[in-house]
Amino acid sequence: MARSEEIGRLFETVHRLYTLDTDKMEISIETTPRIAAAEPTKLKDYYSMGIRRISMGLQTTDFKQAVELGRDDANAGDDYVQRAMENARAAGFKSFNIDLMYGFPLTKSAMRTGIDPWYKTLLDCVALGPEHITLYRMRYKGTKMAHLQDRVELEQINRQAEIAHETLTSAGYSGMVGKNTYSLIEGNSGCSDYLDRRVREALPYLGFGLGAQSFSHHSLSYNLGAVTKKMTQYLQSVEIGRLPIQDLYHLPKEVAIGKMVSVSFYFGGVDLQAFKHCFGMDLETMFPEAVPFALGHGLMHYTDATGAGPGCARLQLTKIGKRHFGGCVALFYSPAVQEHLMSLPGGQVMEEDPVAALQRAALLHPAPVFQSEEQSRAMNIDTLGGSTPPALDFPFTARTAASQAPMVSFRFVGGGDELQVDAPVGASLLEVAKENGVVLEAACAGECVCSTCHCQVSRDHADAVAPPTNDEEDMLELTLGRDDTSRLACQLRVEQNLQGARVTIPDDMLSRSGLLSRAARAKQSDLDAPSSTVATSIQDTATPIQIGMS
């Protein structure tokens, strides 16, 4: 968390440039258990500045797993959590939110005993008595835990979301079906004012800082630093007179409408009056097929403004609709986005009507609750019965495709090491590097929103391979030490023209000293000579690579 003086200067600047009526808004700030527990004076300073809502990223009370997943900085233990709560209350905060995260891989212990740690996290959080609780599904793409995503199936996600809804509503928290924030305060969404008005009213907003998003009914932009969380590129962009924007999109009307509706699903549905106010027409008029489809198949229904009772203020997800959240949201995407999604590989070919199959599956296989009967009686929660449907099987993968491609040999150079690899045509250099133990940082995991996979291709080969795209050029422009052989490893694909190339990785792009990971270096130590062969490849079948010291 920033120092009090820094937040104070920020407030001074905002008050100088904008007119704020703090009586009509609730300013919110975020913290972690460790910081809130250790720095009570800072919390008091924030309250004195007019901040009235504080949100603490607890995520889980399974602290052992938190450490294993690399989240031990924020999750310091029960003593920190309790002290953090006490310090926030002593500072004067009466609007306290706790963020929790579900969708972590179940441990062997949980699988063996049938007790999901997620349920204990919910009970622990309720016991702390925060006014608001916000639930986030763990997203693995672009994180250091991306390799774990295949261990978490959709059935687990749905089960844990339903456990949370039942647990929190039984404890007195209100929250619409499909909404991720719950509150003890009647009429309060539980969200920050920014998020509340952004979701309900599609209010345009301007974002400052790393990765911040700005939105109008005609445009959408994202600032630099969304993935890297580093100020370097952001500040360099400002210094050369550029807006620190990573992506800027003009939104045609149908895309703006799709954006508004998809954001509205943060609350599990659409505020019908807000939609009409934004776009001058009823939701039913704009989506003459999607709305009847959702209603007719029991995926959504009309409710009052609370999302709980009958009415005509909202079109809200039902419990069946919540289990198929992604499909329901996609009903309202723009036609171009829908067409793109339908063109993507994967999915399951079904022999019958897919919606009928989904509805029957929801009825025949309600989400089981990982808890004991004693715990259920203590919380007055009915245990849901049923079994988990079998996992889907996708036999065709990127790896099997790679095993059929022609191979190209080239060398990675950096950190005092050299590594010769055989890689399939079509793979990115980043994929090849990661598969062979090269510790290339690549903070954005290949999304082309940073330059931390910068590499330099030997001169003869740099001129022969496909040129960089505009997006790649934009990222390279902010790269230190760039020259005309510079490329981003995530964007450069293996092709025959790379045969025999040397791909140099600057030291500041390596996430540790040396070119290779400890595992790859351990394999090297078993070799009889520097030119010996190690079996590893991006393919499923083992392919030789050469490791040697430069």
C-alpha positions in Angstrom: 0.0 0.0 0.0 1.2 3.5 -0.8 2.5 5.8 1.9 0.0 8.2 3.5 1.8 11.2 2.1 1.5 9.9 -1.4 -2.2 9.3 -1.2 -2.5 12.7 0.4 -0.8 14.4 -2.6 -3.0 12.4 -4.9 -6.1 13.8 -3.1 -4.8 17.3 -3.3 -4.3 17.0 -7.1 -7.7 15.5 -7.6 -9.4 18.3 -5.5 -7.5 20.9 -7.5 -8.6 19.5 -10.9 -12.1 18.2 -10.1 -15.1 19.2 -8.0 -16.0 16.4 -5.7 -19.0 16.1 -3.4 -17.8 13.6 -0.9 -21.2 13.6 0.8 -22.6 11.9 -2.3 -19.8 9.4 -2.9 -18.0 6.7 -1.0 -14.2 6.7 -1.7 -12.7 3.3 -1.4 -9.1 2.0 -1.0 -7.6 -1.5 -1.0 -5.3 -3.2 1.4 -3.9 -6.6 2.5 -4.1 -8.4 5.9 -0.4 -7.9 6.4 -0.4 -4.2 5.7 -3.6 -3.4 7.6 -2.3 -5.4 10.6 1.1 -3.8 10.7 0.3 -0.1 10.0 -2.8 1.1 11.9 -1.7 4.7 11.7 -1.9 4.6 7.9 -5.5 3.4 8.1 -6.4 6.3 10.4 -4.7 8.7 7.9 -6.8 7.4 5.1 -10.0 7.8 7.1 -9.1 11.3 7.9 -8.7 12.1 4.2 -12.3 11.2 3.6 -11.9 7.5 2.5 -14.9 5.7 3.9 -14.7 2.2 2.4 -11.8 -0.2 2.7 -11.4 -3.5 0.9 -9.0 -6.2 2.1 -7.8 -8.9 -0.2 -7.9 -12.0 2.0 -8.6 -14.5 -0.8 -8.4 -17.6 1.4 -7.9 -18.8 4.9 -6.2 -22.0 3.8 -2.9 -20.3 4.5 -0.9 -23.5 3.8 -2.2 -23.6 0.3 -1.8 -19.8 -0.1 1.9 -20.2 0.6 2.1 -23.1 -1.9 0.5 -21.0 -4.5 2.8 -18.1 -3.9 0.2 -15.8 -2.2 1.8 -15.8 1.2 2.6 -12.0 1.1 -1.0 -11.0 1.4 -2.2 -14.0 3.5 -0.1 -13.9 6.6 -2.2 -16.0 8.9 -5.2 -15.8 11.3 -3.5 -13.3 13.7 -2.8 -10.8 10.9 -6.4 -11.1 9.6 -8.0 -10.5 13.1 -5.6 -7.6 13.8 -6.2 -6.1 10.4 -10.0 -6.1 11.1 -9.5 -4.5 14.5 -7.3 -1.8 13.1 -9.7 -0.9 10.4 -12.6 -0.6 12.9 -10.4 1.5 15.3 -9.6 3.8 12.4 -13.4 4.4 11.9 -14.2 2.3 8.9 -17.8 1.1 8.9 -17.8 0.0 5.3 -15.4 -3.0 5.2 -15.2 -5.4 2.3 -13.3 -8.7 2.2 -12.3 -10.2 -1.2 -12.3 -13.9 -1.4 -11.2 -16.1 -4.3 -12.5 -19.5 -5.4 -11.4 -21.9 -8.1 -8.1 -23.0 -6.6 -7.1 -26.6 -7.3 -8.5 -29.0 -4.7 -5.8 -30.5 -2.6 -5.3 -34.3 -2.2 -6.6 -33.9 1.4 -9.8 -32.2 0.2 -10.3 -34.9 -2.4 -9.7 -37.7 0.1 -11.9 -36.2 2.9 -14.6 -34.5 0.8 -14.1 -31.3 2.7 -13.5 -28.3 0.5 -11.3 -25.6 2.2 -13.5 -23.0 0.4 -16.3 -23.7 2.8 -14.0 -23.0 5.8 -12.8 -19.8 4.2 -16.5 -18.6 3.9 -17.2 -19.4 7.5 -14.0 -17.7 8.7 -14.9 -14.6 6.7 -18.5 -14.5 8.0 -17.1 -14.7 11.6 -15.1 -11.5 11.0 -18.3 -9.6 10.4 -17.4 -7.4 7.4 -20.2 -5.4 5.9 -19.5 -6.7 2.4 -17.9 -9.8 0.9 -16.8 -10.0 -2.7 -16.1 -13.3 -4.5 -13.7 -13.6 -7.4 -13.2 -16.7 -9.6 -9.5 -17.4 -10.0 -8.2 -16.6 -13.5 -5.1 -18.4 -14.4 -4.2 -17.0 -17.9 -1.2 -14.8 -17.8 -0.3 -15.7 -14.2 2.5 -17.8 -12.6 -0.2 -20.4 -11.8 -1.4 -20.8 -15.5 -0.2 -24.4 -15.4 -2.8 -25.3 -12.8 -5.9 -24.3 -14.7 -6.5 -27.7 -16.2 -6.9 -29.1 -12.6 -10.0 -26.9 -12.0 -13.1 -28.0 -13.9 -16.2 -25.9 -14.5 -18.2 -28.3 -12.2 -16.0 -27.3 -9.3 -16.4 -23.6 -10.1 -20.2 -23.9 -10.2 -20.2 -26.0 -7.0 -18.1 -23.5 -5.1 -20.2 -20.5 -6.3 -23.4 -22.2 -5.1 -21.8 -23.1 -1.8 -20.9 -19.4 -1.3 -24.4 -18.2 -2.2 -26.1 -20.5 0.2 -23.6 -19.9 3.0 -23.6 -16.1 2.7 -27.4 -15.6 2.3 -28.0 -17.9 5.3 -25.6 -15.7 7.3 -27.7 -12.6 6.5 -25.8 -11.3 3.4 -27.9 -10.3 0.4 -26.8 -10.8 -3.1 -28.5 -11.5 -6.4 -28.1 -14.8 -8.2 -25.0 -14.4 -10.4 -23.7 -11.3 -8.5 -20.3 -11.6 -7.0 -20.7 -9.1 -4.1 -22.8 -9.6 -1.0 -23.8 -7.1 1.7 -25.3 -6.9 5.2 -26.5 -3.4 4.5 -30.0 -3.2 3.1 -30.1 -1.4 -0.3 -26.3 -1.4 -0.6 -24.7 -3.3 -3.5 -21.6 -4.0 -1.5 -19.4 -2.6 -4.3 -17.4 0.6 -4.4 -19.3 3.5 -5.9 -17.2 3.4 -9.0 -18.0 -0.2 -9.7 -21.7 0.1 -8.7 -22.4 2.9 -11.1 -20.2 1.4 -13.8 -22.2 -1.8 -13.7 -25.7 -0.6 -13.1 -25.7 2.6 -15.2 -22.8 2.1 -17.7 -21.5 5.4 -16.4 -18.4 6.5 -18.5 -15.2 6.8 -16.5 -11.5 7.8 -16.8 -8.8 5.5 -15.4 -5.4 6.7 -14.2 -2.4 4.5 -13.4 -1.0 1.1 -14.5 -3.5 -1.0 -16.5 -6.4 1.3 -15.7 -9.4 1.1 -18.0 -11.3 4.1 -19.4 -14.7 3.8 -21.0 -17.3 5.8 -22.9 -20.2 4.7 -24.9 -18.0 5.0 -28.0 -14.5 4.0 -26.9 -12.6 1.7 -24.6 -8.9 1.9 -23.6 -6.4 0.2 -21.3 -3.3 1.8 -19.9 0.2 0.3 -20.0 1.2 -2.0 -17.2 -2.0 -4.1 -16.9 0.1 -7.3 -16.7 3.6 -6.4 -15.8 2.6 -4.2 -12.8 5.8 -2.2 -13.5 6.0 1.6 -14.0 8.9 1.6 -16.5 6.9 1.6 -19.7 4.2 3.8 -18.3 6.7 6.5 -17.3 8.7 6.2 -20.5 5.5 6.7 -22.5 4.7 9.9 -20.6 8.2 11.2 -20.9 8.2 10.9 -24.7 4.9 12.7 -24.9 2.6 9.7 -25.5 -0.5 8.9 -23.6 0.3 5.8 -21.6 -2.3 3.7 -23.4 -1.7 0.1 -24.4 -4.9 -0.4 -26.3 -7.6 2.0 -27.7 -10.7 0.8 -29.4 -13.6 2.6 -31.1 -16.8 0.9 -30.2 -19.5 0.7 -32.8 -23.0 0.8 -31.3 -23.5 -3.0 -31.2 -20.1 -3.5 -29.6 -20.8 -0.8 -27.0 -24.1 -2.4 -26.2 -22.4 -5.8 -25.9 -19.8 -4.3 -23.5 -22.5 -2.6 -21.4 -24.5 -5.9 -21.0 -21.5 -8.1 -20.3 -20.3 -5.7 -17.6 -23.9 -5.7 -16.2 -23.5 -9.4 -15.6 -21.2 -8.6 -12.7 -24.5 -8.2 -11.0 -25.9 -11.3 -12.7 -28.2 -9.5 -15.1 -29.2 -6.2 -16.7 -30.9 -3.1 -15.3 -33.6 -2.6 -18.0 -34.1 1.1 -17.3 -30.4 1.9 -17.4 -30.1 0.0 -20.7 -32.9 2.1 -22.2 -31.4 5.3 -20.8 -28.0 4.5 -22.4 -29.1 3.3 -25.8 -32.7 4.7 -26.3 -34.4 1.3 -26.8 -35.6 -1.6 -24.8 -33.3 -4.6 -24.2 -36.0 -6.8 -25.8 -36.0 -4.6 -29.0 -32.2 -4.8 -29.3 -32.1 -8.5 -28.7 -35.3 -10.0 -30.1 -33.9 -13.5 -30.2 -31.6 -13.6 -27.2 -34.1 -12.4 -24.6 -36.9 -14.9 -25.5 -34.3 -17.7 -25.7 -33.0 -16.9 -22.2 -36.5 -16.7 -20.8 -37.9 -19.7 -22.6 -35.1 -22.0 -21.4 -35.2 -20.9 -17.8 -31.8 -19.3 -17.9 -33.0 -15.8 -17.0 -36.2 -14.2 -15.6 -37.6 -10.8 -14.8 -37.2 -9.5 -11.3 -37.6 -6.4 -9.2 -34.7 -4.0 -8.5 -33.3 -6.3 -5.8 -33.0 -9.3 -8.2 -34.9 -11.4 -5.6 -38.6 -10.9 -6.2 -40.9 -10.7 -9.2 -41.0 -7.5 -11.2 -39.9 -5.8 -14.4 -36.8 -3.8 -13.3 -34.1 -6.4 -14.2 -33.5 -9.4 -16.4 -31.6 -11.6 -14.0 -29.9 -15.0 -14.1 -31.7 -18.0 -12.6 -29.7 -20.7 -10.8 -29.6 -22.8 -14.0 -28.4 -19.7 -15.9 -25.7 -19.1 -13.3 -24.3 -22.6 -13.9 -24.0 -21.6 -17.6 -22.8 -18.0 -17.0 -20.5 -17.8 -20.0 -23.1 -19.0 -22.4 -25.7 -16.6 -21.1 -23.4 -13.6 -21.3 -22.4 -14.6 -24.9 -26.0 -14.3 -26.0 -25.6 -10.6 -25.8 -22.2 -10.2 -27.5 -22.0 -8.4 -30.8 -22.5 -10.7 -33.9 -18.8 -10.3 -34.8 -17.7 -11.5 -31.4 -20.2 -14.4 -31.4 -18.9 -15.5 -34.8 -15.3 -15.4 -33.6 -16.1 -17.5 -30.5 -17.9 -20.0 -32.6 -14.9 -20.3 -34.9 -12.5 -21.2 -32.0 -11.4 -24.8 -31.6 -12.6 -27.0 -28.7 -16.0 -27.6 -27.3 -18.1 -30.7 -27.2 -20.3 -32.0 -30.0 -23.6 -33.0 -28.5 -26.2 -35.4 -30.0 -29.2 -33.6 -28.7 -30.3 -30.0 -28.1 -27.4 -28.5 -26.0 -29.7 -26.3 -23.8 -32.0 -29.2 -23.0 -29.0 -31.3 -22.1 -27.6 -28.5 -19.9 -30.9 -28.0 -18.1 -31.2 -31.8 -17.5 -27.6 -32.0 -16.2 -28.3 -29.2 -13.7 -31.4 -31.0 -12.4 -29.8 -34.5 -12.3 -26.4 -33.3 -11.0 -27.0 -30.5 -8.5 -23.8 -29.2 -7.0 -22.5 -31.3 -4.1 -21.3 -29.5 -1.0 -18.0 -30.5 0.5 -19.0 -30.3 4.2 -19.9 -32.5 7.1 -23.5 -32.9 8.3 -22.5 -31.3 11.6 -21.2 -28.2 9.8 -24.4 -28.0 7.8 -26.6 -28.1 10.9 -24.4 -25.5 12.6 -25.0 -23.1 9.7 -28.5 -24.2 9.0 -27.6 -25.0 5.4 -29.2 -27.8 3.5 -26.6 -30.1 1.9 -27.0 -30.4 -1.8 -27.0 -34.0 -3.1 -25.9 -35.4 -6.4 -22.7 -36.4 -8.2 -20.2 -34.6 -10.4 -20.7 -35.2 -14.2 -17.7 -36.7 -16.0 -15.0 -34.4 -17.2 -15.0 -33.5 -20.9 -12.3 -35.1 -23.1 -10.6 -33.1 -25.8 -8.2 -35.5 -27.5 -6.8 -33.0 -30.1 -4.3 -30.6 -28.4 -1.7 -28.1 -29.5 0.9 -30.6 -28.5 -0.4 -33.3 -30.9 -0.5 -30.7 -33.6 3.1 -29.7 -32.9 4.2 -33.3 -33.1 3.1 -33.3 -36.8 4.9 -30.1 -37.8 8.4 -29.8 -39.6 11.2 -29.1 -37.2 13.7 -26.2 -37.2 17.0 -26.0 -35.3 18.3 -22.8 -33.7 20.1 -21.6 -30.6 19.1 -19.5 -27.6 21.9 -17.4 -26.2 22.0 -15.4 -22.9 23.2 -15.3 -19.3 26.5 -16.9 -20.3 24.8 -20.0 -21.7 23.8 -21.4 -25.1 20.9 -23.8 -25.8 20.3 -25.5 -29.1 16.7 -26.5 -29.7 14.6 -28.3 -32.3 11.2 -26.6 -32.5 8.1 -27.2 -34.7 7.1 -24.7 -37.4 4.3 -22.4 -36.1 5.3 -22.4 -32.4 6.2 -19.1 -30.9 9.7 -18.5 -29.7 8.3 -17.9 -26.2 6.6 -21.4 -26.2 9.8 -23.0 -27.3 11.8 -21.1 -24.7 9.4 -22.1 -21.8 9.2 -25.7 -23.0 13.0 -26.0 -22.9 13.6 -24.3 -19.6 14.7 -20.9 -20.7 13.9 -18.4 -17.9 12.5 -15.7 -20.2 10.4 -13.4 -18.0 7.4 -12.8 -20.4 5.3 -11.1 -17.7 2.1 -10.9 -19.9 2.4 -14.6 -20.9 2.3 -13.9 -24.6 -0.5 -11.4 -24.8 1.8 -8.7 -26.5 1.0 -6.1 -23.8 4.6 -5.8 -22.5 8.1 -6.1 -23.8 9.6 -8.5 -21.2 10.2 -11.3 -23.8 12.5 -9.0 -25.9 15.1 -11.0 -27.9 17.4 -10.3 -30.7 17.7 -12.5 -33.8 21.0 -12.9 -35.6 21.3 -10.4 -38.5 20.9 -12.6 -41.5 17.9 -14.4 -40.0 16.2 -11.2 -38.7 15.9 -9.9 -42.2 14.5 -13.2 -43.5 11.7 -13.9 -41.0 8.2 -12.4 -41.1 8.3 -8.7 -40.0 6.8 -7.5 -36.7 3.1 -6.4 -36.6 2.1 -2.9 -35.6 1.2 -4.2 -32.1 4.7 -5.7 -31.7 6.3 -2.5 -33.0 4.4 -0.5 -30.4 5.7 -2.7 -27.5 9.3 -2.7 -28.9 9.3 1.1 -29.0 9.3 1.1 -25.2 12.1 -1.5 -25.0 15.5 -0.5 -23.7 18.4 -1.6 -25.9 16.2 -2.1 -28.9 17.8 -2.4 -32.4 16.6 -3.5 -35.8 17.1 -7.2 -34.9 14.8 -6.9 -31.9 11.7 -9.0 -31.7 9.2 -10.2 -29.0 9.5 -13.9 -28.5 5.8 -14.2 -28.0 5.1 -12.8 -31.5 7.8 -14.4 -33.6 6.8 -17.8 -34.9 9.2 -20.6 -35.8 9.7 -20.8 -39.6 12.2 -22.4 -41.9 14.1 -19.1 -42.2 15.1 -19.4 -38.5 17.2 -22.6 -39.3 20.6 -22.0 -37.7 19.7 -18.7 -36.1 21.1 -17.4 -32.8 18.4 -15.8 -30.6 20.0 -13.6 -28.0 18.1 -12.8 -24.8 19.3 -9.7 -22.9 20.1 -10.3 -19.3 17.4 -7.9 -18.1 14.8 -10.2 -19.8 15.9 -13.3 -17.8 13.9 -13.9 -14.6 17.0 -15.3 -12.9 20.8 -15.4 -13.4 21.7 -17.6 -16.3 19.6 -18.7 -19.3 18.2 -22.0 -17.9 15.9 -22.9 -15.1 17.1 -25.0 -12.2 15.4 -28.1 -13.7 17.1 -27.6 -17.1 20.4 -26.9 -15.4 20.1 -30.0 -13.3 19.7 -32.0 -16.5 22.8 -30.3 -17.8 24.8 -31.4 -14.8 24.1 -35.0 -15.6 25.7 -34.8 -19.0 29.1 -36.2 -19.6 30.1 -33.3 -21.9 28.7 -29.9 -22.9 27.7 -31.3 -26.2 25.7 -34.3 -24.8 22.0 -34.7 -25.6 19.1 -34.0 -23.3 15.6 -35.4 -24.3 13.1 -32.6 -24.1 10.9 -30.7 -26.6 7.7 -28.8 -27.2 6.5 -32.1 -28.7 5.0 -35.0 -26.8 7.7 -37.2 -28.3 11.2 -36.6 -27.0 13.5 -34.7 -29.4 17.2 -34.0 -28.7 18.5 -30.6 -27.8 22.1 -29.5 -27.2 23.2 -27.6 -24.2 26.6 -26.0 -24.0 28.4 -23.1 -22.3 29.4 -20.1 -24.5 
